[in-house]
Amino acid sequence: MNPGDRVRVERADVTNEGVLMPSSTAEHLVIKLDGGYNVGVDREAASVDVLESDVHVVDDEPDPEAGDVSEITFDDDLPTISLISTGGTIASTVDYRTGAVTARFDAEDVLRAVPDLAGRANYRGRVVANILSENMDPSIWQDLAHAVHEEIAAGADGVVVMHGTDTMQYSAAALSFILETPVPIVLTGSQRSADRPSSDNVMNAVCAVEAAKSDCAEVLVCMHADESDDACALHRGTRVRKNHTSRRDAFETVGAKPLGEIDYETATEDGSDGAVADEAITLRREYASRGETLDIEPDLAADVELATFAPGMDPAAWEYLEDAAGVVVAGTGLGHVHTDLIPRIEALVDDGTPVVMTSQCLEGRVCDRVYDTGRDLLDAGVIEGGDMLLETAMVKLMWAVANADDVAGTMRTSLAGELTAESRPWR
C-alpha cells in the first residue's frame, strides 16, 4: 500500500475507510476520512485492506538535471502546469507525535491530497523549500525565482507556487520584480490544513491551476474571495496583503479591486477536461497578457531594513540602521516620524543609504508636502513611497539597490503595478 491508496483499516472493532496519507512517523497510518478529518492509527495494531490503488501515475526517477523534479504521466492534449512547493499549510500534514501542523508534503503529495487537480493539466512538480513561511528569506526568493524561470523555459504553460500564507505577499512581490514572465505565475496556499473539513486547500489549488491556464501573465495570489466556497480572488502580487490571521478570505487587494476572480463551481465543471475554463474566470482590470519575453534579474540586497516608527520611541533604537543597504520607514499618516528622528534619517542619506517613506495606513498615499515634518523629511532626502504597501516597498528596495543605477527614480516608478495612478492624498 502507498499514500494515495483508498484503504479500509480495522483496529479494536473500529473500522475506518478513506485515503492513505503520508505520515510523519513510521509507526502510524494516517487516513483521510470521507468527512474530511484525518485519523492516526497504530500501524502494528491495525489490519489494512487496499480498496483502490493510487490513481496518480508517478515517475519514481526524476531527472536530476532539472532539480528536485518528478513528473506525472503526460497527455499531449493538456496544458503543462508546474507545481512548485515551498511548504506552508497547503503542503502540510499533522505530526502525530506532537499534534502540530508541519510542512512536509512535496508536489506529488499535493496531487495526492487534491485529487480534483487530476485531468486539468499535465503537472511537473519540484520542491524549492519545505518550510513554514515565517522561515522564508531573500535567498529562498532567489531560489524560487530561478526555479520558476527554469520551469517556464522548459515549456511550462503556467506555474503554481504552493506557499505559506503568512509571508506570501513578500514572495509575490519578490517574484514580480525579479521576473518578467510570459505566462501566469500563481501563488496559493491555505489558511487551514488539509486534515480539517473546513480546509480551503482544495478550492484554492483548483482555482490556482485554472488561473495558471489563463491569459493573465502576471504574478498573482489566488485565495478565497470570501468566507464561502464560491470563488477565489486573483490579486496582483504587488498590491496584495494578508489582513486577517485565520479567515479563509484573509487576502485583499489594497487600494483597488482584485484583478479578477474564478468561480469555483464553473471551474470544477468546465476545467477538469484540461480546457481553460474561460467562463469561470472574470478579469476586471487591465493586466499583462501572455507573451514571449522571459527574463530574470535575481540580485537582491538582503540587508535592507524595515523600520517602524512609534510615538515615544528612542532615536537610539534606530542605530542598527547605520549598516543597512537601504531603509524603508513605516511612518504615520501621510508619512511622518518624530522630529527627533529626522537628523538620523538625514545622516543615513548622507552616507549613501536610500531611505523610502511609506505609511502604516493601508489606504492612501504618502505625501510629505502637507506638513512641516514632511517637508523636513524631504529636505533630509527621504524618497516618497507613494501608495506602495510597506512590505512591497521593502522587497522593491532590495531589488532596486541591487539592480538600479537610479534607486530613487526606480522607487518612484511603477514596475509591476505596485504604484497606482496619482491621486490626492486626502478625500
ZIGI-V204051 format. One record per residue. N is the residue number from 1. PHI is phi in radians with two decimals (NA if undefined). PSI is psi in radians with two decimals (none if undefined). Layout:
N PHI PSI
N PHI PSI
This chain:
1 NA 2.62
2 -2.42 2.72
3 -0.93 2.38
4 1.80 -0.30
5 -1.29 2.53
6 -1.55 2.21
7 -2.31 2.78
8 -2.01 2.16
9 -2.05 2.22
10 -2.07 2.33
11 -2.72 2.20
12 0.89 0.85
13 1.16 0.24
14 -1.97 2.26
15 -1.99 2.25
16 -2.13 2.44
17 -2.24 2.35
18 3.06 -2.79
19 -1.72 2.28
20 -1.26 2.20
21 -1.89 2.80
22 -1.07 2.52
23 -2.02 2.60
24 -1.41 -0.15
25 -2.38 2.66
26 -1.30 -0.28
27 -1.52 -0.15
28 -2.18 2.55
29 -1.74 2.44
30 -2.03 2.14
31 -2.06 2.21
32 -1.56 2.01
33 -1.33 2.84
34 -1.09 -0.47
35 -1.33 -0.14
36 1.92 -0.38
37 -1.38 2.66
38 -1.74 2.51
39 -2.21 2.53
40 -1.88 2.35
41 -2.25 2.40
42 -1.08 2.10
43 -1.06 -0.76
44 -1.22 -0.49
45 -1.59 0.02
46 -2.00 2.63
47 -1.89 2.43
48 -2.24 2.30
49 -2.05 2.28
50 -1.48 2.06
51 -1.58 -0.56
52 -2.70 2.28
53 -1.33 2.82
54 -0.93 2.26
55 -1.41 -0.23
56 -1.58 2.23
57 -1.66 2.05
58 -2.03 2.34
59 -1.34 1.99
60 -1.40 -0.05
61 -2.18 1.36
62 -1.12 2.74
63 -1.32 1.96
64 -1.13 -0.42
65 -1.24 -0.32
66 -1.68 0.20
67 1.57 -2.85
68 -1.41 1.36
69 -2.06 2.45
70 -2.32 2.62
71 -2.18 2.42
72 -1.50 2.58
73 -0.89 2.34
74 -1.62 2.57
75 -2.11 2.10
76 -1.06 -0.36
77 -1.50 -0.08
78 -1.83 2.61
79 -1.21 2.78
80 -1.85 2.12
81 -2.04 2.24
82 -1.57 2.21
83 -1.74 2.06
84 -1.99 2.15
85 -1.77 2.30
86 -2.02 -0.06
87 1.90 -2.65
88 1.58 3.11
89 -1.11 -0.60
90 -1.14 -0.44
91 -2.00 0.77
92 -2.18 2.85
93 -2.43 3.06
94 -1.63 2.27
95 -1.42 1.90
96 -1.34 -0.02
97 -1.38 -0.61
98 -2.07 -0.31
99 1.42 0.02
100 -1.58 2.73
101 -1.44 2.29
102 -2.30 2.53
103 -1.39 2.00
104 -2.61 -0.13
105 -1.32 2.49
106 -1.72 -3.05
107 -1.11 -0.61
108 -1.08 -0.71
109 -1.12 -0.61
110 -1.08 -0.73
111 -1.14 -0.67
112 -1.19 -0.65
113 -1.32 -0.39
114 -2.18 1.33
115 -1.03 -0.39
116 -1.12 -0.24
117 -1.31 -0.37
118 -1.06 2.40
119 1.49 -0.16
120 -1.47 -0.47
121 -2.91 2.91
122 -1.41 2.47
123 -2.10 2.29
124 -1.90 2.27
125 -2.05 2.45
126 -2.60 2.64
127 -1.88 2.08
128 -1.61 -0.69
129 -2.68 2.85
130 -2.36 1.22
131 -2.30 2.78
132 -1.36 2.56
133 -1.19 -0.31
134 -1.15 -0.28
135 -1.65 0.13
136 -1.20 2.57
137 -2.61 2.95
138 -1.02 -0.55
139 -1.13 -0.59
140 -1.31 -0.58
141 -1.00 -0.73
142 -1.16 -0.76
143 -1.05 -0.75
144 -1.11 -0.78
145 -1.08 -0.73
146 -1.09 -0.71
147 -1.12 -0.77
148 -1.08 -0.78
149 -1.03 -0.78
150 -1.13 -0.70
151 -1.15 -0.73
152 -1.17 -0.73
153 -1.09 -0.52
154 -1.43 -0.03
155 1.96 0.13
156 -1.10 2.38
157 -1.47 -0.15
158 -3.10 2.81
159 -2.28 2.35
160 -2.05 2.17
161 -1.84 2.06
162 -1.45 2.14
163 -2.54 2.56
164 -1.13 2.58
165 -1.39 -0.44
166 -1.11 -0.58
167 -2.16 0.37
168 -1.06 -0.63
169 -1.12 -0.59
170 -1.17 -0.80
171 -1.16 -0.66
172 -1.10 -0.72
173 -1.14 -0.74
174 -1.05 -0.81
175 -1.12 -0.59
176 -1.11 -0.65
177 -1.51 -0.60
178 -1.30 -0.62
179 -1.97 2.45
180 -1.86 2.09
181 -2.09 2.46
182 -1.60 -0.05
183 -2.35 2.88
184 -1.19 2.45
185 -2.10 1.98
186 -2.07 2.08
187 -1.65 2.39
188 -2.55 2.85
189 -2.79 -2.86
190 -2.54 2.51
191 -1.41 -0.39
192 -2.32 2.34
193 -1.20 2.83
194 -1.15 -0.30
195 -1.39 -0.09
196 -1.77 2.37
197 -1.04 -0.46
198 -1.51 0.17
199 -1.02 2.49
200 -1.78 0.19
201 -1.18 -0.70
202 -1.15 -0.89
203 -1.10 -0.75
204 -1.11 -0.73
205 -1.15 -0.78
206 -1.08 -0.82
207 -1.16 -0.61
208 -1.13 -0.72
209 -1.11 -0.74
210 -1.10 -0.68
211 -1.12 -0.62
212 -1.23 -0.25
213 -1.67 -0.02
214 -1.45 -3.06
215 -1.60 -0.06
216 -1.47 1.67
217 -1.55 1.19
218 -2.34 3.03
219 -1.49 2.13
220 -2.17 2.72
221 -2.00 2.20
222 -2.00 1.92
223 -2.51 2.96
224 -0.86 2.36
225 -1.41 -0.48
226 -2.69 -3.03
227 -1.28 -0.28
228 -1.43 -3.14
229 -1.87 0.72
230 -1.64 -0.69
231 -2.73 2.71
232 -1.93 2.43
233 -1.54 2.57
234 -1.91 1.94
235 -1.83 2.43
236 -1.14 2.39
237 -1.09 -0.36
238 -1.75 -0.03
239 -2.14 0.27
240 -1.89 2.62
241 -2.60 2.50
242 -1.44 2.02
243 -1.97 0.15
244 -2.58 2.53
245 -1.25 -0.57
246 -2.43 -0.27
247 -1.07 2.60
248 -1.23 -0.40
249 -1.78 0.78
250 -1.19 -0.44
251 -1.59 2.41
252 -2.40 2.57
253 -1.42 2.18
254 -1.66 2.29
255 1.43 0.06
256 -2.91 3.07
257 -1.49 2.73
258 -0.97 2.75
259 -1.05 -0.58
260 3.11 -2.89
261 -2.66 2.87
262 -2.12 2.14
263 -1.31 2.06
264 -1.17 -0.74
265 -1.09 -0.78
266 -1.16 -0.71
267 -1.11 -0.67
268 -1.14 -0.68
269 -1.36 -0.72
270 -1.75 -0.29
271 -1.75 -0.13
272 -1.32 -0.13
273 -1.70 0.18
274 1.62 -0.28
275 -1.25 2.70
276 -1.25 2.15
277 -1.38 1.29
278 -1.01 -0.68
279 -1.20 -0.34
280 -1.44 -0.36
281 -1.81 2.20
282 -2.07 2.05
283 -1.89 2.01
284 -1.69 -0.33
285 -2.18 2.89
286 -1.11 2.41
287 -2.55 2.82
288 -1.38 2.29
289 -1.74 2.95
290 -0.93 2.48
291 -2.58 -2.66
292 -2.00 -0.37
293 -1.47 2.17
294 -2.16 2.12
295 -2.53 2.71
296 -2.47 2.30
297 -2.22 1.51
298 -1.49 -0.10
299 -1.16 2.39
300 -2.38 2.47
301 -1.57 1.72
302 -1.18 -0.37
303 -1.62 0.67
304 -1.53 2.37
305 -1.97 2.59
306 -1.88 2.04
307 -1.96 2.10
308 -1.75 2.20
309 -1.47 2.46
310 -2.42 2.52
311 -1.01 2.39
312 1.48 0.00
313 -1.22 2.57
314 -1.34 2.20
315 -0.94 -0.46
316 -1.14 -0.31
317 -1.13 -0.31
318 -1.70 0.24
319 -1.08 -0.52
320 -1.12 -0.27
321 -1.34 -0.19
322 -1.08 -0.50
323 -1.75 0.15
324 -1.32 2.61
325 -1.35 -0.35
326 -3.00 2.78
327 -2.37 2.31
328 -1.89 2.19
329 -1.78 2.23
330 -1.63 1.63
331 -1.58 -3.13
332 -1.61 2.73
333 0.82 -2.11
334 -1.31 0.01
335 1.99 1.07
336 -2.15 2.71
337 -2.40 2.98
338 -1.06 2.51
339 -0.96 -0.59
340 -1.17 -0.30
341 -1.52 -0.26
342 -1.11 -0.72
343 -1.05 -0.61
344 -1.16 -0.69
345 -1.14 -0.73
346 -1.08 -0.67
347 -1.13 -0.68
348 -1.07 -0.81
349 -1.11 -0.73
350 -1.09 -0.49
351 -1.48 0.06
352 1.61 0.19
353 -1.61 2.04
354 -1.20 2.35
355 -2.13 2.08
356 -1.89 2.28
357 -1.70 2.20
358 -2.14 3.14
359 -2.07 2.57
360 -1.28 -0.25
361 -1.27 2.55
362 -1.42 -0.59
363 -1.90 2.69
364 1.62 -3.11
365 -2.33 2.75
366 -1.20 2.39
367 -2.59 1.83
368 -1.66 0.49
369 -1.95 0.06
370 -1.61 -0.76
371 -2.03 2.83
372 -1.02 -0.71
373 -1.03 -0.75
374 -1.11 -0.72
375 -1.12 -0.66
376 -1.13 -0.65
377 -1.15 -0.71
378 -1.11 -0.72
379 -1.09 -0.52
380 -1.34 -0.19
381 1.80 0.24
382 -1.16 2.47
383 -1.66 2.12
384 -1.22 2.32
385 -1.59 0.14
386 1.03 -2.32
387 -1.91 0.45
388 -1.10 2.42
389 -1.12 2.50
390 -1.09 -0.59
391 -1.15 -0.74
392 -1.13 -0.72
393 -1.08 -0.66
394 -1.12 -0.81
395 -1.17 -0.72
396 -1.09 -0.70
397 -1.15 -0.65
398 -0.99 -0.78
399 -1.25 -0.75
400 -1.14 -0.75
401 -1.05 -0.64
402 -1.44 -0.36
403 -2.21 -0.40
404 -1.75 2.45
405 -1.30 -0.64
406 -1.95 1.58
407 -1.13 -0.79
408 -1.07 -0.81
409 -1.11 -0.68
410 -1.14 -0.72
411 -1.16 -0.47
412 -1.52 -0.11
413 -1.82 2.31
414 -1.35 2.06
415 -1.76 -0.60
416 -2.46 0.66
417 1.34 0.24
418 -1.31 -0.41
419 -1.94 2.29
420 -1.61 3.05
421 -1.03 2.58
422 -1.01 2.39
423 -2.57 2.91
424 -1.16 2.55
425 -1.34 -0.04
426 -2.35 2.88
427 -1.93 none
